[in-house]
Amino acid sequence: MSVVARDSVVSIALELSDAQGVRLHGAEEPLTYLHGGYGALLEGLEAALEGKRVGDTVQLQLEPEHAFGDYDTKLLRVESSSRYGDGLEIGMQVEDAFGGEAPRLYTVTDLAEGKVVLDGNHPFAGMALRFFCRVLAVRAATSEEIRRGAPDAP
């Protein structure tokens, strides 16, 4: 299979920047995913890759509502740092659940006077994002990869 389509395993080189062109991410290794709505890529990016062939490139800007959502101040929490034990540092991530909600991953953004500020937003929430992708490889997925919803490890 030489065209990106549902149930194909696709490898891409991916670079990500903000709307002003500041580079946010550039993978050293190719990103390999199962194409066709399996949740490995943002829907808009996956749609832009549909029908592409090896060597094709895609440039795309996604607004926050089509990327990682708007920034939600309700996902900020201030908690006692003792809740998380010793060794807590800014930039670390902790998983926690509050008020009967499902567990969520929080990033430690500040520590002071026995308190920790936790942010449950995705680091790119509220940002328009520019993607540059180059298709490196495309192949048909195996039945096991389709059943699992993910490609085999390289």
Backbone as CSV, one residue per row, in Angstrom:
resi,resn,N_x,N_y,N_z,CA_x,CA_y,CA_z,C_x,C_y,C_z
1,MET,0.867,-1.177,0.000,0.000,0.000,0.000,0.908,1.233,0.000
2,SER,0.699,2.092,-0.935,1.581,3.245,-1.037,0.870,4.562,-0.765
3,VAL,-0.406,4.495,-0.418,-1.173,5.706,-0.140,-1.675,5.655,1.300
4,VAL,-1.576,6.783,2.002,-2.074,6.854,3.376,-3.593,6.696,3.336
5,ALA,-4.089,5.654,3.996,-5.520,5.356,4.027,-5.828,4.596,5.315
6,ARG,-7.107,4.425,5.590,-7.524,3.702,6.791,-6.812,2.348,6.858
7,ASP,-6.408,1.993,8.056,-5.741,0.726,8.342,-4.384,0.599,7.660
8,SER,-3.712,1.723,7.476,-2.327,1.676,7.025,-1.430,2.152,8.167
9,VAL,-0.236,1.604,8.219,0.770,2.038,9.188,1.616,3.080,8.480
10,VAL,1.684,4.264,9.076,2.332,5.406,8.442,3.455,5.905,9.342
11,SER,4.587,6.193,8.747,5.700,6.825,9.460,5.890,8.220,8.883
12,ILE,5.956,9.208,9.779,6.132,10.591,9.341,7.254,11.248,10.141
13,ALA,7.914,12.199,9.494,8.785,13.132,10.197,7.879,14.299,10.548
14,LEU,7.895,14.726,11.801,6.953,15.737,12.275,7.678,16.870,12.965
15,GLU,7.358,18.082,12.550,7.824,19.278,13.244,6.597,20.082,13.633
16,LEU,6.661,20.670,14.823,5.537,21.415,15.368,6.025,22.777,15.824
17,SER,5.274,23.824,15.472,5.601,25.167,15.946,4.318,25.873,16.336
18,ASP,4.461,26.990,17.046,3.285,27.786,17.368,2.949,28.673,16.177
19,ALA,1.892,29.462,16.295,1.427,30.282,15.179,2.434,31.349,14.773
20,GLN,3.375,31.680,15.644,4.404,32.669,15.326,5.650,32.015,14.738
21,GLY,5.639,30.707,14.605,6.764,30.002,14.012,7.809,29.530,14.995
22,VAL,7.567,29.666,16.298,8.517,29.191,17.298,8.410,27.669,17.386
23,ARG,9.527,26.996,17.158,9.534,25.531,17.151,9.231,24.993,18.546
24,LEU,8.269,24.097,18.615,7.869,23.486,19.878,8.335,22.036,19.983
25,HIS,8.408,21.379,18.835,8.747,19.956,18.851,9.245,19.552,17.470
26,GLY,10.269,18.767,17.473,10.762,18.151,16.252,11.317,16.798,16.637
27,ALA,10.653,15.753,16.229,11.028,14.411,16.650,12.354,13.988,16.030
28,GLU,13.208,13.433,16.861,14.462,12.858,16.381,14.155,11.599,15.565
29,GLU,13.202,10.848,16.044,12.788,9.605,15.393,11.457,9.830,14.677
30,PRO,11.224,9.086,13.612,9.919,9.198,12.943,8.787,8.790,13.879
31,LEU,7.623,9.361,13.658,6.415,8.981,14.377,5.686,7.958,13.505
32,THR,5.430,6.793,14.065,4.732,5.740,13.337,3.401,5.499,14.030
33,TYR,2.328,5.505,13.243,0.985,5.377,13.813,0.098,4.572,12.883
34,LEU,-1.037,4.118,13.418,-2.055,3.412,12.639,-3.083,4.439,12.190
35,HIS,-3.215,4.601,10.887,-4.080,5.637,10.313,-5.531,5.148,10.237
36,GLY,-6.456,6.065,10.530,-7.864,5.736,10.339,-8.727,5.930,11.565
37,GLY,-8.428,6.935,12.372,-9.293,7.233,13.504,-9.003,6.432,14.757
38,TYR,-7.787,5.971,14.926,-7.417,5.193,16.105,-6.938,6.066,17.263
39,GLY,-6.914,7.379,17.058,-6.614,8.300,18.143,-5.148,8.640,18.332
40,ALA,-4.283,8.214,17.432,-2.860,8.490,17.589,-2.496,9.913,17.176
41,LEU,-3.264,10.508,16.268,-3.017,11.866,15.786,-4.275,12.694,15.951
42,LEU,-4.094,14.002,15.975,-5.245,14.895,15.956,-6.024,14.666,14.662
43,GLU,-7.344,14.740,14.749,-8.194,14.450,13.584,-7.828,15.287,12.372
44,GLY,-7.601,16.575,12.562,-7.285,17.458,11.440,-5.981,17.089,10.764
45,LEU,-4.992,16.692,11.541,-3.712,16.286,10.975,-3.863,14.973,10.216
46,GLU,-4.593,14.049,10.813,-4.803,12.774,10.141,-5.559,12.978,8.828
47,ALA,-6.562,13.840,8.830,-7.320,14.121,7.604,-6.417,14.724,6.525
48,ALA,-5.499,15.592,6.923,-4.592,16.224,5.956,-3.619,15.213,5.350
49,LEU,-3.306,14.145,6.071,-2.390,13.129,5.569,-3.075,12.102,4.672
50,GLU,-4.388,12.025,4.746,-5.161,11.062,3.959,-4.826,11.216,2.472
51,GLY,-4.514,10.093,1.821,-4.241,10.091,0.388,-2.820,10.465,-0.001
52,LYS,-1.993,10.823,0.969,-0.604,11.196,0.660,0.236,9.939,0.408
53,ARG,1.359,10.154,-0.283,2.288,9.067,-0.613,3.644,9.353,0.023
54,VAL,4.490,8.345,0.032,5.848,8.511,0.552,6.511,9.684,-0.175
55,GLY,7.107,10.567,0.603,7.770,11.747,0.060,6.898,12.991,0.064
56,ASP,5.579,12.829,0.147,4.683,13.985,0.197,4.842,14.714,1.522
57,THR,4.564,16.016,1.490,4.611,16.817,2.704,3.249,17.439,2.958
58,VAL,3.020,17.759,4.212,1.790,18.417,4.641,2.179,19.564,5.559
59,GLN,1.626,20.737,5.290,1.758,21.871,6.190,0.353,22.272,6.584
60,LEU,0.135,22.427,7.884,-1.216,22.628,8.385,-1.180,23.436,9.662
61,GLN,-2.112,24.366,9.792,-2.277,25.068,11.072,-3.623,24.678,11.645
62,LEU,-3.609,24.285,12.916,-4.844,23.943,13.620,-5.059,24.945,14.742
63,GLU,-6.257,25.479,14.817,-6.627,26.389,15.900,-6.867,25.560,17.165
64,PRO,-6.835,26.198,18.334,-6.950,25.432,19.591,-8.129,24.463,19.640
65,GLU,-9.283,24.878,19.133,-10.457,24.000,19.223,-10.301,22.724,18.395
66,HIS,-9.356,22.712,17.452,-9.108,21.518,16.645,-7.788,20.853,17.009
67,ALA,-7.122,21.394,18.014,-5.847,20.826,18.463,-6.040,20.293,19.887
68,PHE,-5.538,21.019,20.889,-5.606,20.539,22.265,-6.589,21.323,23.117
69,GLY,-7.490,22.050,22.466,-8.546,22.753,23.177,-8.104,24.097,23.728
70,ASP,-9.079,24.844,24.214,-8.805,26.125,24.850,-8.228,25.877,26.239
71,TYR,-7.474,26.838,26.727,-6.918,26.742,28.071,-8.066,26.884,29.073
72,ASP,-8.162,25.965,30.026,-9.258,25.929,30.996,-8.715,26.216,32.394
73,THR,-9.019,27.388,32.920,-8.519,27.757,34.254,-9.104,26.868,35.345
74,LYS,-10.193,26.172,35.062,-10.775,25.259,36.049,-9.886,24.038,36.275
75,LEU,-8.900,23.841,35.409,-7.991,22.707,35.563,-6.734,23.073,36.346
76,LEU,-6.713,24.277,36.933,-5.629,24.681,37.832,-6.042,24.346,39.261
77,ARG,-5.112,23.778,40.017,-5.392,23.413,41.409,-4.222,23.835,42.274
78,VAL,-4.514,24.236,43.502,-3.495,24.486,44.510,-3.749,23.483,45.625
79,GLU,-2.744,22.664,45.895,-2.881,21.599,46.883,-1.691,21.641,47.843
80,SER,-1.822,20.949,48.942,-0.711,20.796,49.874,0.344,19.914,49.203
81,SER,1.593,20.363,49.224,2.642,19.571,48.584,2.880,18.252,49.327
82,SER,2.493,18.181,50.600,2.674,16.940,51.360,1.835,15.804,50.775
83,ARG,0.806,16.129,50.038,-0.054,15.130,49.393,0.747,14.252,48.431
84,TYR,1.878,14.778,47.918,2.647,14.094,46.876,4.015,13.612,47.350
85,GLY,4.331,13.814,48.626,5.593,13.312,49.165,6.784,14.164,48.779
86,ASP,7.947,13.684,49.175,9.196,14.400,48.905,9.589,14.275,47.435
87,GLY,10.423,15.196,47.007,10.988,15.117,45.661,10.180,15.809,44.584
88,LEU,9.114,16.474,44.961,8.278,17.175,43.980,9.055,18.353,43.405
89,GLU,9.058,18.496,42.082,9.773,19.574,41.413,8.909,20.187,40.313
90,ILE,9.164,21.455,40.015,8.467,22.123,38.917,8.769,21.386,37.622
91,GLY,7.730,21.149,36.838,7.870,20.434,35.576,7.502,18.964,35.668
92,MET,7.493,18.421,36.884,7.101,17.022,37.061,5.617,16.869,36.756
93,GLN,5.227,15.646,36.456,3.812,15.362,36.263,3.361,14.363,37.318
94,VAL,2.145,14.600,37.818,1.536,13.699,38.788,0.136,13.355,38.304
95,GLU,-0.313,12.168,38.632,-1.676,11.773,38.309,-2.493,11.853,39.583
96,ASP,-3.662,12.476,39.485,-4.511,12.610,40.659,-5.956,12.774,40.200
97,ALA,-6.862,12.581,41.135,-8.291,12.763,40.878,-8.857,13.597,42.022
98,PHE,-9.726,14.523,41.696,-10.325,15.408,42.687,-11.839,15.393,42.532
99,GLY,-12.537,15.393,43.651,-13.993,15.521,43.636,-14.726,14.484,42.819
100,GLY,-14.247,13.271,42.816,-14.942,12.205,42.101,-14.663,12.188,40.603
101,GLU,-13.798,13.074,40.115,-13.461,13.081,38.694,-12.538,11.912,38.370
102,ALA,-12.463,11.579,37.101,-11.519,10.552,36.663,-10.092,11.070,36.862
103,PRO,-9.146,10.188,37.112,-7.760,10.630,37.265,-7.292,11.401,36.034
104,ARG,-6.465,12.403,36.278,-5.948,13.272,35.225,-4.469,13.505,35.509
105,LEU,-3.716,13.742,34.457,-2.305,14.074,34.583,-2.177,15.577,34.786
106,TYR,-1.461,15.966,35.831,-1.234,17.380,36.157,0.258,17.666,36.083
107,THR,0.595,18.866,35.622,1.984,19.327,35.608,2.191,20.282,36.777
108,VAL,3.271,20.072,37.525,3.622,20.954,38.631,4.178,22.244,38.028
109,THR,3.505,23.379,38.292,3.948,24.651,37.717,4.552,25.593,38.742
110,ASP,4.307,25.348,40.037,4.893,26.195,41.067,4.869,25.458,42.395
111,LEU,5.859,25.761,43.235,5.961,25.222,44.591,6.336,26.367,45.514
112,ALA,5.570,26.544,46.585,5.906,27.600,47.553,5.142,27.371,48.846
113,GLU,5.830,27.569,49.964,5.223,27.550,51.294,4.316,26.345,51.533
114,GLY,4.797,25.155,51.156,4.046,23.935,51.407,2.895,23.692,50.457
115,LYS,2.791,24.496,49.415,1.715,24.343,48.432,2.313,24.010,47.065
116,VAL,1.520,23.353,46.243,1.907,23.036,44.880,0.794,23.506,43.950
117,VAL,1.185,24.130,42.839,0.218,24.525,41.811,0.278,23.468,40.718
118,LEU,-0.892,22.900,40.418,-1.016,21.842,39.423,-1.842,22.349,38.245
119,ASP,-1.409,22.028,37.042,-2.120,22.431,35.828,-2.505,21.177,35.060
120,GLY,-3.809,20.953,34.908,-4.321,19.778,34.203,-4.519,19.980,32.721
121,ASN,-4.161,21.158,32.205,-4.268,21.417,30.769,-3.118,20.746,30.023
122,HIS,-3.366,20.397,28.778,-2.280,19.932,27.913,-1.319,21.102,27.743
123,PRO,-0.010,20.852,27.671,0.947,21.957,27.524,0.685,22.859,26.322
124,PHE,0.020,22.345,25.284,-0.271,23.149,24.095,-1.711,23.649,24.063
125,ALA,-2.455,23.517,25.158,-3.842,24.015,25.215,-3.849,25.519,24.994
126,GLY,-4.834,25.980,24.230,-4.988,27.406,23.970,-4.103,27.933,22.864
127,MET,-3.343,27.068,22.227,-2.405,27.506,21.190,-2.843,27.053,19.808
128,ALA,-2.697,27.951,18.825,-2.793,27.539,17.426,-1.460,26.883,17.097
129,LEU,-1.500,25.757,16.410,-0.297,24.972,16.153,-0.095,24.765,14.659
130,ARG,1.164,24.867,14.243,1.530,24.611,12.853,2.296,23.298,12.786
131,PHE,1.839,22.431,11.905,2.458,21.127,11.713,3.129,21.081,10.344
132,PHE,4.308,20.520,10.298,4.966,20.210,9.039,5.320,18.736,9.097
133,CYS,4.788,17.963,8.160,5.003,16.512,8.143,5.520,16.085,6.777
134,ARG,6.374,15.085,6.789,6.814,14.438,5.563,6.539,12.949,5.726
135,VAL,5.856,12.357,4.767,5.539,10.935,4.817,6.795,10.148,4.461
136,LEU,7.217,9.283,5.383,8.438,8.503,5.199,8.163,7.074,4.741
137,ALA,7.066,6.492,5.204,6.743,5.106,4.855,5.254,4.872,5.050
138,VAL,4.715,3.989,4.223,3.308,3.582,4.327,3.243,2.101,3.990
139,ARG,2.526,1.356,4.830,2.305,-0.068,4.550,0.949,-0.470,5.100
140,ALA,0.427,-1.572,4.603,-0.833,-2.111,5.120,-0.610,-2.622,6.539
141,ALA,-1.544,-2.347,7.416,-1.473,-2.852,8.788,-1.819,-4.333,8.802
142,THR,-1.249,-5.039,9.762,-1.613,-6.444,9.949,-2.954,-6.505,10.679
143,SER,-3.581,-7.658,10.638,-4.856,-7.813,11.346,-4.671,-7.630,12.844
144,GLU,-3.518,-8.047,13.375,-3.242,-7.868,14.797,-3.089,-6.386,15.149
145,GLU,-2.412,-5.611,14.310,-2.267,-4.174,14.549,-3.632,-3.487,14.528
146,ILE,-4.486,-3.881,13.612,-5.828,-3.307,13.520,-6.630,-3.678,14.761
147,ARG,-6.555,-4.941,15.185,-7.274,-5.378,16.382,-6.821,-4.593,17.605
148,ARG,-5.510,-4.385,17.719,-4.917,-3.676,18.863,-5.091,-2.168,18.745
149,GLY,-5.252,-1.661,17.525,-5.408,-0.228,17.319,-4.116,0.539,17.352
150,ALA,-3.004,-0.166,17.151,-1.681,0.456,17.183,-0.708,-0.392,16.386
151,PRO,0.306,0.242,15.801,1.285,-0.547,15.031,2.217,-1.311,15.953
152,ASP,2.845,-2.345,15.397,3.867,-3.072,16.138,5.010,-2.131,16.470
153,ALA,5.709,-2.408,17.545,6.899,-1.619,17.901,7.945,-1.822,16.804
154,PRO,8.684,-0.762,16.487,9.697,-0.894,15.424,10.774,-1.890,15.778
